[in-house]
């Protein structure tokens, strides 16, 4: 288990549900998928290392939690403007999804 963080530190994270509008493999990589995610009032590009486990076409339309206030980062030349959340099951990412459909941009609390 990682070290504890205060409640105040945790609340600094802005996690919202996003809907995947488009997904494609990042050229020249085996692991990366570039996602275009609808967050309600804006769209963001997010790069995720899930290509060994998910095909881009199966991600389109899915809702998933996204950390939206993470500093942008370039991954293999592509800017990632957030991070999707997944569960790690024996080294395999399992994407998190709401039990029912929610509006894009809904805050996670």
Beta strands, then each sheet from edge to edge (+ up, - down):
strand 1: 15-25
strand 2: 33-38
strand 3: 43-48
strand 4: 63-67
strand 5: 73-75
strand 6: 78-80
strand 7: 83-84
strand 8: 86-89
strand 9: 92-95
sheet 1: 3+ 2- 1+ 4- 7+
sheet 2: 5+ 6-
sheet 3: 8+ 9-
end
